[in-house]
């Protein structure tokens, strides 16, 4: 495989970390941090279009986040519902297509109804493809994909010897979405926390010290600028 054209960046994925800790450090309720983080999303969505990013995936709530307090979880669900209602008109007008990945059957009916509704409303948009990972876990995604493939084999719709990397990709929640070129994590943590493990195998990573509420468009632009200076070999040797 030849070196990718580094000037191009098609897909950015972001682990929006540090909302709760940001609030606690300022004597605020953790939900205050999440609400500020939600406001940052709009700025990054708009900046992505300016920077030529076609796909933006945001890690909003993991399968492990259910372990948090009932107050924080229920508050987060309210924020998600409010975000869809408040931003749907702008997304529709600005050409943003919104879709969700993750396990929907564990979410409340009001939220899933809104998710389905906004996906339908924005389905024809193509300026920016915004994916929200909600109740998402990478290992869970791979388990669900494996079960679907096993069922297809059982029904005679898929032969084991025909299973390839592309086959697996097509059974994932992200089917049809290119793998991320760049994964950004805020809040100074150096781990991926079960986010897109299959899809990010060859992604570049940027670990940002600032918490998500303190993340800025300037930091986003800098991360993309740094990415464009990197050499992506995909296992090959430059010049070969």
N, CA and C of each residue as an Amber inpcrd file, in Angstrom:
protein
   720
   0.8500000  -1.1910000   0.0000000   0.0000000   0.0000000   0.0000000
   0.8870000   1.2420000   0.0000000   0.5940000   2.2110000  -0.8260000
   1.3940000   3.4170000  -0.9080000   1.0170000   4.3980000   0.1850000
   1.8620000   5.3730000   0.3840000   1.6100000   6.3930000   1.3980000
   0.3790000   7.2030000   1.0270000  -0.4820000   7.4770000   2.0290000
  -1.6870000   8.2700000   1.7910000  -1.3060000   9.7240000   1.5530000
  -2.1320000  10.4300000   0.8190000  -1.9390000  11.8650000   0.6220000
  -2.2680000  12.5650000   1.9350000  -1.2320000  12.9980000   2.6110000
  -1.3970000  13.4740000   3.9720000  -2.1760000  14.7840000   4.0440000
  -2.2560000  15.5190000   2.9360000  -2.9910000  16.7790000   2.9820000
  -4.4970000  16.5530000   3.1330000  -4.9500000  15.3510000   2.7970000
  -6.3760000  15.0520000   2.8690000  -6.7330000  14.4820000   4.2370000
  -7.8010000  14.9540000   4.8160000  -8.3270000  14.3670000   6.0480000
  -9.8210000  14.2160000   5.8770000 -10.2510000  12.9850000   5.8460000
 -11.6430000  12.6750000   5.5360000 -12.4820000  12.4730000   6.7910000
 -11.9150000  11.8320000   7.8010000 -12.6880000  11.4210000   8.9720000
 -11.9040000  11.6910000  10.2530000 -12.4940000  12.4560000  11.1420000
 -11.9370000  12.7070000  12.4760000 -12.8810000  12.1160000  13.5160000
 -12.3250000  11.3960000  14.4710000 -13.1070000  10.8520000  15.5810000
 -12.5680000  11.4480000  16.8760000 -13.4690000  11.7940000  17.7880000
 -13.0570000  12.4780000  19.0140000 -13.6420000  11.8040000  20.2490000
 -12.7760000  11.5100000  21.2170000 -13.1960000  11.0540000  22.5340000
 -13.3120000  12.3030000  23.4020000 -14.5290000  12.7280000  23.6610000
 -14.7830000  14.0050000  24.3560000 -14.7060000  13.7800000  25.8680000
 -13.5070000  13.7920000  26.3890000 -13.2980000  13.3910000  27.7810000
 -13.0710000  14.5890000  28.6860000 -13.4790000  14.4530000  29.9490000
 -13.1230000  15.4120000  30.9780000 -14.2090000  16.3700000  31.3960000
 -15.4350000  16.1860000  30.9160000 -16.5170000  17.1070000  31.2790000
 -16.7630000  17.1470000  32.7850000 -16.9180000  15.9660000  33.3800000
 -17.2210000  15.9000000  34.8070000 -16.0980000  16.4300000  35.6660000
 -14.8670000  16.0550000  35.3320000 -13.7200000  16.5170000  36.1170000
 -13.5360000  18.0240000  35.9730000 -13.8080000  18.5460000  34.7870000
 -13.7260000  19.9920000  34.5720000 -14.6790000  20.7170000  35.5260000
 -15.9030000  20.2010000  35.6520000 -16.8960000  20.8340000  36.5230000
 -16.4920000  20.7110000  37.9950000 -16.0650000  19.5360000  38.4050000
 -15.6900000  19.3180000  39.8040000 -14.5330000  20.2190000  40.2160000
 -13.5870000  20.4520000  39.3000000 -12.4310000  21.3080000  39.6170000
 -12.8490000  22.7520000  39.8570000 -14.0540000  23.1070000  39.4120000
 -14.5560000  24.4730000  39.5660000 -15.6980000  24.5600000  40.5670000
 -15.8980000  23.4750000  41.3200000 -16.9430000  23.4560000  42.3300000
 -18.3400000  23.3810000  41.7520000 -18.4680000  22.8950000  40.5230000
 -19.7600000  22.8000000  39.8530000 -20.2570000  21.3690000  39.8470000
 -21.5260000  21.2040000  39.5240000 -22.0830000  19.8700000  39.3510000
 -21.5080000  19.2720000  38.0620000 -21.3190000  17.9610000  38.0550000
 -20.7530000  17.3060000  36.8740000 -21.5900000  17.5720000  35.6200000
 -22.8980000  17.6890000  35.7880000 -23.7590000  17.9430000  34.6310000
 -23.4910000  19.3120000  34.0170000 -23.0040000  20.2600000  34.8140000
 -22.6280000  21.5570000  34.2520000 -21.5090000  21.3900000  33.2290000
 -20.6040000  20.4840000  33.5330000 -19.5250000  20.2090000  32.5890000
 -20.0380000  19.5690000  31.3110000 -20.9930000  18.6610000  31.4550000
 -21.5580000  18.0040000  30.2650000 -22.3250000  19.0070000  29.4010000
 -23.0240000  19.9380000  30.0470000 -23.7650000  20.9350000  29.2740000
 -22.8180000  21.8620000  28.5250000 -21.7140000  22.2450000  29.1720000
 -20.7260000  23.0650000  28.4770000 -20.0980000  22.2760000  27.3300000
 -19.8610000  20.9970000  27.5660000 -19.3070000  20.1430000  26.5140000
 -20.2300000  20.0410000  25.3160000 -21.5370000  19.9900000  25.5690000
 -22.5070000  19.9230000  24.4750000 -22.4450000  21.1730000  23.6100000
 -22.1960000  22.3210000  24.2340000 -22.0750000  23.5610000  23.4610000
 -20.8230000  23.5530000  22.5920000 -19.7690000  22.8960000  23.0680000
 -18.5420000  22.8060000  22.2800000 -18.7570000  21.9750000  21.0180000
 -19.6570000  20.9970000  21.0920000 -19.9160000  20.1440000  19.9280000
 -20.3040000  20.9820000  18.7170000 -21.1860000  21.9550000  18.9150000
 -21.6490000  22.7700000  17.7940000 -20.4880000  23.5070000  17.1420000
 -19.5730000  24.0260000  17.9410000 -18.4220000  24.7490000  17.3890000
 -17.5340000  23.8190000  16.5600000 -17.3210000  22.6040000  17.0490000
 -16.4400000  21.6710000  16.3450000 -17.1180000  21.1540000  15.0760000
 -18.4230000  20.9710000  15.1210000 -19.1420000  20.5580000  13.9140000
 -18.9690000  21.6130000  12.8200000 -19.1630000  22.8560000  13.1630000
 -19.0330000  23.9250000  12.1650000 -17.5940000  24.0720000  11.6900000
 -16.6380000  23.9290000  12.5880000 -15.2290000  24.0180000  12.1940000
 -14.8440000  22.8770000  11.2600000 -15.4320000  21.7100000  11.4760000
 -15.1150000  20.5480000  10.6290000 -15.4440000  20.8330000   9.1710000
 -16.5670000  21.4690000   8.9390000 -16.9460000  21.8040000   7.5690000
 -15.9370000  22.7650000   6.9480000 -15.5030000  23.7530000   7.7120000
 -14.5230000  24.7250000   7.2210000 -13.1870000  24.0620000   6.9120000
 -12.8170000  23.0650000   7.7110000 -11.5220000  22.3970000   7.5640000
 -11.5320000  21.2770000   6.5370000 -12.6680000  21.0460000   5.9160000
 -12.7420000  20.0350000   4.8740000 -12.9620000  18.6200000   5.3690000
 -13.3050000  18.4610000   6.6450000 -13.5990000  17.1390000   7.1950000
 -14.9830000  16.7110000   6.7220000 -15.0790000  15.5100000   6.1940000
 -16.3630000  15.0240000   5.6860000 -17.1020000  14.1470000   6.6900000
 -16.3620000  13.5080000   7.5790000 -16.9510000  12.6160000   8.5830000
 -16.4000000  12.9880000   9.9530000 -17.2910000  13.1620000  10.9150000
 -16.9090000  13.4740000  12.2930000 -17.6620000  12.5260000  13.2180000
 -16.9240000  11.7590000  14.0160000 -17.5410000  10.8180000  14.9560000
 -17.1860000  11.2310000  16.3730000 -18.2000000  11.3690000  17.2220000
 -18.0150000  11.8370000  18.5910000 -18.4590000  10.7630000  19.5810000
 -17.5970000  10.4840000  20.5510000 -17.8770000   9.4760000  21.5790000
 -18.6200000  10.1730000  22.7200000 -19.9310000   9.9750000  22.7830000
 -20.7660000  10.7100000  23.7320000 -21.0700000   9.9290000  25.0030000
 -21.2750000   8.6050000  24.8710000 -21.6680000   7.8000000  26.0390000
 -21.2960000   6.3540000  25.7440000 -20.4800000   5.7780000  26.6100000
 -20.0020000   4.4140000  26.3830000 -20.8740000   3.4000000  27.1180000
 -20.7130000   2.1410000  26.7570000 -21.4490000   1.0690000  27.4330000
 -21.0370000   0.9670000  28.8990000 -19.8550000   1.4930000  29.2300000
 -19.3860000   1.4710000  30.6240000 -19.9130000   2.6550000  31.4390000
 -20.4080000   3.6840000  30.7610000 -20.8550000   4.8830000  31.4740000
 -22.1170000   4.6660000  32.3070000 -22.7990000   3.5490000  32.1090000
 -23.9680000   3.2330000  32.9510000 -23.5650000   3.0480000  34.4100000
 -22.2730000   2.8510000  34.6680000 -21.7960000   2.6600000  36.0370000
 -21.7970000   3.9640000  36.8370000 -21.9920000   5.0840000  36.1720000
 -22.0250000   6.3650000  36.8740000 -23.3180000   6.5040000  37.6610000
 -23.4010000   7.5490000  38.4550000 -24.5790000   7.7290000  39.3100000
 -25.8400000   7.8810000  38.4720000 -26.9700000   7.4980000  39.0580000
 -28.2530000   7.6060000  38.3510000 -28.5300000   9.0570000  37.9860000
 -28.1450000   9.9850000  38.8590000 -28.3540000  11.4040000  38.5860000
 -27.5900000  11.8390000  37.3360000 -26.3300000  11.4160000  37.2490000
 -25.5280000  11.8390000  36.0970000 -26.0330000  11.1850000  34.8140000
 -26.3710000   9.9060000  34.8760000 -26.8400000   9.2090000  33.6710000
 -28.1520000   9.8100000  33.1740000 -29.1020000  10.0000000  34.0730000
 -30.3940000  10.5570000  33.6500000 -30.2180000  11.9830000  33.1360000
 -29.3030000  12.7270000  33.7610000 -29.0250000  14.0780000  33.2870000
 -28.4150000  14.0790000  31.8940000 -27.5220000  13.1330000  31.6420000
 -26.9270000  13.0190000  30.3160000 -27.9810000  12.6950000  29.2630000
 -28.9160000  11.8190000  29.5990000 -29.9700000  11.4760000  28.6440000
 -30.8300000  12.6950000  28.3210000 -31.0820000  13.5410000  29.3150000
 -31.8260000  14.7780000  29.0600000 -31.0390000  15.7050000  28.1340000
 -29.7330000  15.7780000  28.3580000 -28.8920000  16.6230000  27.5080000
 -28.9070000  16.1120000  26.0690000 -28.8390000  14.7960000  25.8890000
 -28.8800000  14.2380000  24.5370000 -30.1950000  14.5790000  23.8450000
 -31.3110000  14.4440000  24.5700000 -32.6120000  14.7670000  23.9760000
 -32.6860000  16.2500000  23.6170000 -32.1940000  17.0900000  24.5350000
 -32.2350000  18.5270000  24.3140000 -31.3570000  18.9100000  23.1170000
 -30.2130000  18.2590000  22.9880000 -29.3100000  18.5640000  21.8800000
 -29.9750000  18.2640000  20.5420000 -30.6190000  17.1140000  20.4390000
 -31.2810000  16.7550000  19.1810000 -32.3560000  17.7750000  18.8370000
 -33.1710000  18.1270000  19.8210000 -34.2700000  19.0670000  19.5720000
 -33.7550000  20.4630000  19.2140000 -32.7090000  20.9040000  19.8910000
 -32.2390000  22.2790000  19.6860000 -31.3950000  22.4410000  18.4300000
 -30.7300000  21.3690000  18.0050000 -29.7890000  21.4950000  16.8940000
 -30.3090000  20.9240000  15.5800000 -31.4350000  20.2360000  15.5860000
 -31.9010000  19.5470000  14.3700000 -32.1520000  20.5140000  13.2170000
 -32.7510000  21.6660000  13.5030000 -33.0560000  22.6250000  12.4310000
 -31.7730000  23.1530000  11.7920000 -30.7790000  23.5040000  12.6270000
 -29.5180000  24.0010000  12.0860000 -28.7970000  22.9190000  11.2880000
 -28.7990000  21.6840000  11.7800000 -28.1410000  20.6060000  11.0560000
 -28.7890000  20.3940000   9.6930000 -30.1080000  20.4460000   9.6750000
 -30.8170000  20.2700000   8.4100000 -30.4580000  21.3870000   7.4380000
 -30.4300000  22.6270000   7.9340000 -30.1450000  23.7780000   7.0780000
 -28.6910000  23.8230000   6.6270000 -27.7780000  23.3160000   7.4540000
 -26.3470000  23.4180000   7.1580000 -25.7850000  22.1780000   6.4760000
 -26.6450000  21.2460000   6.1040000 -26.1870000  20.0810000   5.3490000
 -25.5240000  19.0000000   6.1550000 -25.8050000  18.9630000   7.4700000
 -25.2040000  17.9490000   8.3380000 -26.1120000  16.7230000   8.4010000
 -25.5540000  15.5780000   8.1130000 -26.2850000  14.3200000   8.2690000
 -25.9090000  13.7140000   9.6120000 -26.9010000  13.4420000  10.4310000
 -26.6440000  12.9070000  11.7720000 -27.0970000  11.4600000  11.8550000
 -26.2230000  10.6200000  12.3900000 -26.6030000   9.2380000  12.6710000
 -25.9480000   8.8000000  13.9780000 -26.4670000   7.7220000  14.5250000
 -26.0000000   7.2290000  15.8140000 -25.5090000   5.7920000  15.6750000
 -24.4790000   5.4560000  16.4530000 -24.0160000   4.0800000  16.5510000
 -24.0400000   3.6740000  18.0170000 -24.1870000   2.3650000  18.2470000
 -24.2730000   1.8480000  19.6090000 -25.5460000   1.0450000  19.7940000
 -25.7760000   0.6000000  21.0180000 -26.9380000  -0.2380000  21.3570000
 -28.1290000   0.6410000  21.7290000 -29.1280000   0.6530000  20.8840000
 -30.2850000   1.5070000  21.1370000 -31.3040000   0.8630000  22.0750000
 -31.2960000  -0.4650000  22.1590000 -32.3590000  -1.1320000  22.9090000
 -32.2590000  -0.8940000  24.4110000 -31.1470000  -0.3240000  24.8840000
 -30.9980000  -0.0270000  26.3050000 -31.3140000   1.4440000  26.6270000
 -31.6310000   2.2230000  25.6060000 -31.9520000   3.6340000  25.7940000
 -33.4580000   3.8080000  25.9390000 -33.8900000   4.9200000  26.5380000
 -35.3220000   5.1100000  26.7460000 -36.0170000   5.4380000  25.4230000
 -37.3120000   5.1810000  25.3820000 -38.0810000   5.2980000  24.1450000
 -38.0960000   6.7160000  23.5990000 -38.1610000   7.7260000  24.4860000
 -38.1880000   9.1090000  24.0140000 -36.9160000   9.4540000  23.2540000
 -35.7960000   9.0180000  23.8120000 -34.5190000   9.3250000  23.1700000
 -34.3830000   8.5840000  21.8440000 -34.6950000   7.2970000  21.8280000
 -34.5490000   6.5400000  20.5830000 -35.4960000   7.0510000  19.5030000
 -36.6800000   7.4960000  19.8920000 -37.6070000   8.0700000  18.9140000
 -37.0190000   9.3360000  18.2890000 -36.4050000  10.1850000  19.1200000
 -35.7620000  11.3840000  18.6080000 -34.5710000  11.0430000  17.7170000
 -33.8110000  10.0320000  18.0910000 -32.6730000   9.6120000  17.2830000
 -33.1390000   9.1590000  15.9030000 -34.1660000   8.3290000  15.8850000
 -34.6970000   7.8490000  14.6060000 -35.2470000   9.0060000  13.7700000
 -35.9230000   9.9380000  14.4460000 -36.5310000  11.0740000  13.7470000
 -35.4760000  11.9570000  13.0930000 -34.4300000  12.3240000  13.8400000
 -33.4290000  13.2420000  13.2910000 -32.5930000  12.5530000  12.2090000
 -32.3780000  11.2630000  12.3390000 -31.6810000  10.5380000  11.2750000
 -32.4750000  10.6140000   9.9720000 -33.7760000  10.4570000  10.0750000
 -34.6290000  10.5570000   8.8940000 -34.6550000  11.9570000   8.3210000
 -34.7130000  12.9560000   9.2070000 -34.7790000  14.3490000   8.7710000
 -33.5240000  14.7790000   8.0130000 -32.3790000  14.2650000   8.4190000
 -31.1060000  14.7180000   7.8390000 -30.5000000  13.7170000   6.8550000
 -31.2410000  12.6860000   6.5080000 -30.6870000  11.5820000   5.7180000
 -30.1540000  12.0110000   4.3550000 -30.7120000  13.0710000   3.7790000
 -30.2900000  13.5000000   2.4410000 -29.1320000  14.4920000   2.4790000
 -28.7050000  14.8950000   3.6570000 -27.6080000  15.8570000   3.7590000
 -26.2640000  15.1910000   3.4790000 -25.3010000  15.9740000   2.9910000
 -24.0150000  15.3720000   2.6230000 -22.8130000  16.2870000   2.8520000
 -23.0230000  17.4930000   3.3790000 -21.8970000  18.3930000   3.6140000
 -20.9680000  17.8390000   4.6900000 -21.5610000  17.3220000   5.7720000
 -20.8050000  16.7000000   6.8570000 -21.6090000  15.5410000   7.4030000
 -20.9500000  14.4070000   7.5700000 -21.5760000  13.2320000   8.1750000
 -21.1630000  13.1720000   9.6430000 -22.0980000  13.4950000  10.5210000
 -21.8400000  13.5140000  11.9600000 -22.3910000  12.2420000  12.5890000
 -21.5150000  11.4810000  13.2200000 -21.9070000  10.2430000  13.8920000
 -21.7000000  10.4110000  15.3900000 -22.7460000  10.1160000  16.1600000
 -22.6600000  10.1660000  17.6180000 -22.6450000   8.7310000  18.1460000
 -21.5850000   8.3820000  18.8690000 -21.4930000   7.0630000  19.5000000
 -22.1730000   7.1460000  20.8550000 -23.3540000   6.5460000  20.9490000
 -24.2030000   6.6680000  22.1310000 -24.5640000   5.2780000  22.6390000
 -24.1940000   4.9850000  23.8800000 -24.2450000   3.6250000  24.4140000
 -23.4500000   2.6940000  23.5080000 -22.2260000   3.1390000  23.2130000
 -21.3450000   2.4290000  22.2980000 -20.1460000   1.8630000  23.0500000
 -19.7430000   0.6670000  22.6580000 -18.5090000   0.0530000  23.1190000
 -17.9320000  -0.7590000  21.9780000 -16.6470000  -0.5990000  21.7110000
 -16.0480000  -1.2810000  20.5790000 -16.1100000  -2.7950000  20.6750000
 -15.8550000  -3.3420000  21.8600000 -15.9180000  -4.7950000  22.0080000
 -17.3480000  -5.2920000  21.8500000 -18.2920000  -4.5400000  22.3980000
 -19.6990000  -4.8980000  22.2340000 -20.0810000  -4.8860000  20.7550000
 -19.6060000  -3.8940000  20.0280000 -19.8900000  -3.8100000  18.5880000
 -19.3650000  -5.0440000  17.8670000 -18.1540000  -5.4790000  18.2090000
 -17.5730000  -6.6490000  17.5680000 -18.3280000  -7.9240000  17.9290000
 -18.7950000  -8.0130000  19.1690000 -19.6050000  -9.1670000  19.5750000
 -20.9020000  -9.2150000  18.7780000 -21.5720000  -8.0630000  18.6790000
 -22.8390000  -8.0270000  17.9270000 -22.6330000  -8.3440000  16.4560000
 -21.5350000  -7.8370000  15.8940000 -21.2290000  -8.1330000  14.4930000
 -20.9430000  -9.6170000  14.2980000 -20.2250000 -10.2250000  15.2390000
 -19.9150000 -11.6560000  15.1540000 -21.1800000 -12.5000000  15.2100000
 -22.1000000 -12.1040000  16.0710000 -23.3530000 -12.8390000  16.1610000
 -24.1550000 -12.7530000  14.8610000 -24.1470000 -11.5630000  14.2520000
 -24.8640000 -11.3940000  12.9780000 -24.2290000 -12.2530000  11.8900000
 -22.9080000 -12.2990000  11.8530000 -22.2310000 -13.1310000  10.8620000
 -22.4970000 -14.6090000  11.1140000 -22.4740000 -15.0130000  12.3900000
 -22.7610000 -16.4130000  12.7170000 -24.1650000 -16.7920000  12.2890000
 -25.1120000 -15.8810000  12.4840000 -26.4860000 -16.1500000  12.0590000
 -26.5710000 -16.2470000  10.5420000 -25.8300000 -15.4030000   9.8420000
 -25.8250000 -15.4560000   8.3790000 -25.2370000 -16.7740000   7.8770000
 -24.1850000 -17.2440000   8.5460000 -23.5970000 -18.5420000   8.1850000
 -24.5950000 -19.6620000   8.4550000 -25.2430000 -19.5970000   9.6040000
 -26.2250000 -20.6080000   9.9770000 -27.3560000 -20.6800000   8.9550000
 -27.7730000 -19.5280000   8.4310000 -28.8810000 -19.4760000   7.4760000
 -28.4400000 -19.7390000   6.0430000 -27.1580000 -19.9500000   5.8520000
 -26.6520000 -20.2220000   4.5090000 -26.4320000 -18.9920000   3.6610000
 -26.4930000 -17.8110000   4.2800000 -26.3190000 -16.5720000   3.5220000
 -24.8530000 -16.1390000   3.4410000 -23.9910000 -16.7880000   4.2110000
 -22.5760000 -16.4160000   4.2480000 -21.7510000 -17.6790000   4.4830000
 -20.6740000 -17.8320000   3.6980000 -19.7700000 -18.9630000   3.8800000
 -18.5880000 -18.5180000   4.7350000 -18.1810000 -19.3570000   5.6900000
 -17.0570000 -18.9740000   6.5460000 -15.8180000 -18.5820000   5.7490000
 -15.5450000 -19.2920000   4.6750000 -14.3430000 -19.0020000   3.8920000
 -14.4380000 -17.6800000   3.1270000 -15.6330000 -17.1200000   3.0590000
 -15.8110000 -15.8400000   2.3690000 -15.6950000 -14.6420000   3.3000000
 -15.4940000 -14.8910000   4.5890000 -15.3890000 -13.7940000   5.5500000
 -14.0150000 -13.1320000   5.4210000 -14.0260000 -11.8470000   5.1190000
 -12.8070000 -11.0620000   4.9740000 -12.8680000  -9.8550000   5.9210000
 -11.8280000  -9.0570000   5.9040000 -11.8590000  -7.8320000   6.6930000
 -13.0140000  -6.9320000   6.2510000 -13.2520000  -6.8660000   4.9530000
 -14.3680000  -6.0510000   4.4540000 -15.7070000  -6.5890000   4.9340000
 -15.8150000  -7.9110000   5.0030000 -17.0570000  -8.5160000   5.5030000
 -17.3180000  -8.0620000   6.9280000 -16.2990000  -8.1590000   7.7600000
 -16.4580000  -7.7510000   9.1600000 -16.8350000  -6.2740000   9.2360000
 -16.1530000  -5.4370000   8.4710000 -16.4550000  -3.9990000   8.4830000
 -17.9020000  -3.7330000   8.1200000 -18.4270000  -4.5100000   7.2050000
 -19.8040000  -4.3000000   6.7530000 -20.8470000  -4.7490000   7.7680000
 -20.4260000  -5.4910000   8.7830000 -21.3450000  -5.9160000   9.8420000
 -21.2480000  -5.0080000  11.0740000 -20.3570000  -4.0610000  11.0520000
 -20.1960000  -3.1560000  12.1880000 -21.2120000  -2.0240000  12.1170000
 -21.3810000  -1.3200000  13.2320000 -22.2870000  -0.1680000  13.2770000
 -21.8860000   0.8950000  12.2650000 -20.5830000   0.9640000  11.9650000
 -20.0480000   2.0140000  11.1090000 -20.0120000   1.6230000   9.6350000
 -20.6980000   0.5780000   9.2540000 -20.6950000   0.1330000   7.8590000
 -21.0170000   1.3040000   6.9310000 -20.1950000   1.4590000   5.9020000
 -20.4010000   2.5490000   4.9580000 -19.6580000   3.8210000   5.3030000
 -19.0670000   3.8800000   6.4960000 -18.3000000   5.0500000   6.9310000
 -16.8140000   4.7180000   6.8520000 -15.9920000   5.5710000   6.2450000
 -14.5510000   5.2800000   6.1800000 -13.9240000   5.2760000   7.5660000
 -12.8440000   4.5280000   7.7180000 -12.1320000   4.5010000   8.9930000
 -11.5870000   5.8880000   9.3130000 -11.4860000   6.2300000  10.5910000
 -10.9710000   7.5630000  10.9480000  -9.5050000   7.7360000  10.5750000
  -9.1850000   8.8880000  10.0180000  -7.7930000   9.2430000   9.7610000
  -7.1140000   9.6730000  11.0510000  -7.8660000  10.3950000  11.8730000
  -7.3170000  10.9790000  13.0960000  -8.2920000  10.7660000  14.2410000
  -7.7740000  10.2700000  15.3710000  -8.5520000  10.1370000  16.6030000
  -7.9680000  11.1060000  17.6370000  -8.8120000  11.9640000  18.1650000
  -8.4010000  12.9440000  19.1670000  -9.0120000  12.5680000  20.5090000
  -8.2000000  12.6180000  21.5570000  -8.7420000  12.4500000  22.9020000
  -8.3300000  13.6360000  23.7610000  -9.3070000  14.2160000  24.4360000
  -9.0280000  15.3470000  25.3140000  -8.7970000  14.8790000  26.7480000
  -8.4090000  15.8210000  27.6130000  -8.2810000  15.6230000  29.0570000
  -7.0110000  14.8970000  29.4870000  -6.0310000  14.8160000  28.5980000
  -4.7320000  14.3070000  28.9970000  -4.6360000  12.8260000  29.2570000
  -5.6400000  12.0530000  28.8650000  -5.6040000  10.6060000  29.0440000
  -4.9940000   9.9460000  27.8020000  -4.2370000   8.8560000  28.0170000
  -3.5420000   8.1810000  26.9210000  -4.1000000   6.7800000  26.7050000
  -5.3930000   6.7000000  26.4710000  -6.0270000   5.4230000  26.1560000
  -7.2190000   5.6960000  25.2590000  -7.7060000   4.6270000  24.6130000
  -8.7980000   4.7970000  23.6510000 -10.1550000   4.4040000  24.2180000
 -10.1730000   3.7770000  25.3870000 -11.4260000   3.5000000  26.1090000
 -12.4850000   2.8090000  25.2510000 -12.0530000   1.7830000  24.5200000
 -13.0100000   0.9240000  23.8240000 -13.7290000   1.6600000  22.6910000
 -13.0620000   2.6390000  22.1070000 -13.6480000   3.4610000  21.0480000
 -13.0920000   3.0480000  19.6890000 -13.9480000   2.5220000  18.8360000
 -13.6090000   2.1750000  17.4530000 -12.3210000   1.3450000  17.3420000
 -12.1940000   0.2410000  18.0850000 -10.9330000  -0.5170000  18.0600000
 -10.6100000  -1.1060000  16.6930000 -11.6120000  -1.6010000  15.9760000
 -11.3870000  -2.1600000  14.6410000 -11.0790000  -1.0310000  13.6510000
 -11.8770000  -0.0040000  13.6970000 -11.8020000   1.0600000  12.6980000
 -10.5490000   1.9210000  12.8370000  -9.9910000   2.0170000  14.0330000
  -8.8580000   2.9180000  14.2620000  -7.5060000   2.2130000  14.1970000
  -7.4610000   1.0200000  13.6260000  -6.2170000   0.2470000  13.5880000
  -5.0630000   1.0170000  12.9570000  -5.3530000   1.8280000  11.9550000
  -4.3070000   2.5970000  11.2820000  -4.5170000   4.1030000  11.4140000
  -5.3000000   4.5090000  12.3790000  -5.5210000   5.9290000  12.6020000
  -4.3090000   6.5680000  13.2590000  -4.1490000   7.8680000  13.0200000
  -3.2080000   8.6670000  13.7920000  -3.9360000   9.1490000  15.0490000
  -3.1860000   9.3780000  16.1280000  -3.7930000   9.7890000  17.3930000
  -3.2150000  11.1180000  17.8690000  -4.0840000  11.9130000  18.4860000
  -3.6620000  13.1620000  19.1200000  -4.2570000  13.2040000  20.5160000
  -3.4050000  13.3160000  21.5340000  -3.8490000  13.3780000  22.9160000
  -3.6680000  14.8100000  23.4160000  -4.7880000  15.4150000  23.7750000
  -4.8250000  16.8330000  24.1300000  -4.9640000  16.9800000  25.6420000
  -4.1710000  17.8470000  26.2410000  -4.2130000  18.0310000  27.6960000
  -5.5270000  18.6470000  28.1700000  -6.0770000  19.5740000  27.4090000
  -7.2820000  20.2850000  27.8320000  -8.4880000  19.3530000  27.8960000
  -9.3540000  19.5820000  28.8880000 -10.6130000  18.8560000  28.9650000
 -11.5220000  19.2980000  27.8220000 -12.5220000  18.4780000  27.5300000
 -13.3940000  18.8020000  26.4070000 -14.0590000  20.1850000  26.5340000
 -14.5380000  20.6030000  27.7050000 -15.1310000  21.9450000  27.7860000
 -14.1400000  23.0610000  27.4690000 -12.8410000  22.8080000  27.6270000
 -11.8170000  23.8030000  27.3260000 -11.2040000  23.6120000  25.9400000
 -11.6610000  22.6020000  25.2210000 -11.1830000  22.3820000  23.8610000
 -11.6430000  23.5590000  23.0020000 -10.8340000  23.9410000  22.0420000
 -11.1590000  25.0990000  21.2130000 -11.0050000  24.7550000  19.7390000
 -11.5660000  25.5990000  18.8990000 -11.3970000  25.4280000  17.4600000
  -9.9180000  25.5390000  17.0960000  -9.1910000  26.4190000  17.7840000
  -7.7530000  26.5610000  17.5120000  -6.9990000  25.2640000  17.8090000
  -7.3380000  24.5930000  18.9110000  -6.6990000  23.3110000  19.2310000
  -7.0650000  22.2450000  18.2000000  -8.2980000  22.2940000  17.7440000
  -8.7570000  21.3650000  16.7050000  -7.9720000  21.5850000  15.4140000
  -7.8420000  22.8420000  15.0180000  -7.0860000  23.1620000  13.8070000
  -5.6310000  22.7220000  13.9390000  -5.0530000  22.8960000  15.1450000
  -3.6670000  22.4990000  15.3570000  -3.5010000  20.9860000  15.2460000
  -4.4460000  20.2290000  15.8040000  -4.3800000  18.7680000  15.7190000
  -4.4340000  18.3040000  14.2660000  -5.2750000  18.9420000  13.4770000
  -5.3850000  18.5760000  12.0620000  -4.1350000  19.0060000  11.3010000
  -3.5930000  20.1810000  11.6380000  -2.3600000  20.6390000  11.0120000
  -1.2060000  19.6850000  11.3070000  -1.1190000  19.2260000  12.5520000
  -0.0720000  18.2640000  12.9190000  -0.2640000  16.9570000  12.1650000
  -1.5090000  16.5280000  12.0330000  -1.8040000  15.3000000  11.2940000
  -1.3050000  15.4080000   9.8520000  -1.5150000  16.5350000   9.2430000
  -1.1510000  16.7080000   7.8310000   0.3600000  16.6830000   7.6060000
   1.1330000  16.8440000   8.6780000   2.5920000  16.7830000   8.5550000
   3.1380000  15.3780000   8.8060000   2.2590000  14.4620000   9.1960000
   2.7160000  13.1110000   9.4950000   2.8040000  12.2630000   8.2280000
   3.5910000  11.1990000   8.3190000   3.7150000  10.2420000   7.2300000
   2.9610000   8.9770000   7.6090000   1.9920000   8.6200000   6.8040000
   1.1940000   7.4170000   7.0730000   1.6580000   6.3130000   6.1280000
   2.3070000   5.2880000   6.6750000   2.9220000   4.2460000   5.8450000
   2.0140000   3.0310000   5.6530000   1.0910000   2.7890000   6.5860000
   0.2210000   1.6140000   6.5280000   1.0380000   0.3250000   6.3690000
   2.1910000   0.2580000   7.0360000   3.0060000  -0.9450000   7.0010000
   4.0520000  -0.9700000   5.9190000   4.0110000  -0.0040000   4.9980000
   4.9820000   0.0170000   3.9090000   6.1690000   0.9020000   4.2780000
   7.0980000   1.0340000   3.3520000   8.2760000   1.8870000   3.5440000
   8.1450000   3.0550000   2.5810000   8.3850000   4.2670000   3.0720000
   8.2840000   5.4510000   2.2350000   9.1900000   5.3180000   1.0100000
   8.6280000   5.5990000  -0.1470000   9.3890000   5.5580000  -1.3800000
   9.3420000   4.2200000  -2.0810000   8.7410000   3.2000000  -1.4160000
   8.6350000   1.8850000  -2.0340000   7.3770000   1.7900000  -2.8950000
